[in-house]
Amino acid sequence: MKTMLSHITSLLSTPFAKPALIFTLGLLISSQTHASEALRIMPHEAPDACNAEVAQIRVTVNNVGVGGVLNVELYDDPDNFLFKKGRKRKVRIPAAEGQQKVCMNLDQPGTYAVAVYHDKDGDRKLKKHWNLLPREPFGLSNNPENLNGFPNFSDSAFTTGKLGVDIVINLRESE
């Protein structure tokens, strides 16, 4: 043990060791800061408490992987489905393996669609293939099977009642 300690001490006494150590520590600290920034969830992105007595959409998401962030997006505009300007609400929660439940209160009953994706690296961006299909696990309300093109609102739309609705979305990898 004493020889190991003396070896480390002698390495640190070389002219380049201290700057290299400081640089390495700086990288470690900045990467930790970047990771925590990416996973930070803003107050307006937090889910509502689930309550079957309240008008809300209660989304159960299956097949969630480990790490990153689960994004649940609510749409009510058929012409802007899956576009930011058509999004009514976005909820982000830390992803946990298995099944997760996310609830969003509604102002009024109506026709909506939900899109979910697992942002594995938490960078707030959905990775896409050259053909614009997601490279990260994704799913839509009604779990439409055939997604060879851009999804339509009508394929994922559902109507809520006075007390909202419970839906299940199965995440899947694009083919």
C-alpha positions, 0 to 999 in steps of 0.5 A: 500500500505504501508503494502505491501511495508513493507511486501516485504521489510521484505521478502527481509531482510531474509537471503535467499531472496537476493540469491534467487532473484539474482538466479531468475533474472539470470534465467530470463536474461539467458532465454531471451538471449537463446531465442534471440540466437535461433531466431537470423537469420544469414546474409546468411539465410536471404531471397532475395528481391522478384522481378518477373524480377529476376531468383528466386524461390518465395515461398508463405507459407500458414498456418503459426502459431505464433512465432518461425521461418519459415525455407525454404530449397532449394534442387537440388540434388535428391540423397540427398533430405532433407539431409543437404549435399543436401541443396543448400540454407536455408532461415529463417524468423520470423514466422508470423501467416497466409501467408508468402512469401520468395524469393531465387535468382537462379544462373541458371534455373533448377529442384529444390524442396523446403521443409518448416517447422515451427520451433515453438520454434526456436531451429533450429531443426525439431522435429520428431516422432519416425517414423521420420515424423515431429512433427512441421508443414511442407510442400513440393513443389507440396504439395504431399498428401501421405507422409507415408514414406520418401518423394522423390525428384520427388514428390516435384520437379519443373523446373524453367524458366529464370525468376524463378517460383512462388510456394505455399506450404501449411504447415500441421501437421503430422498425 
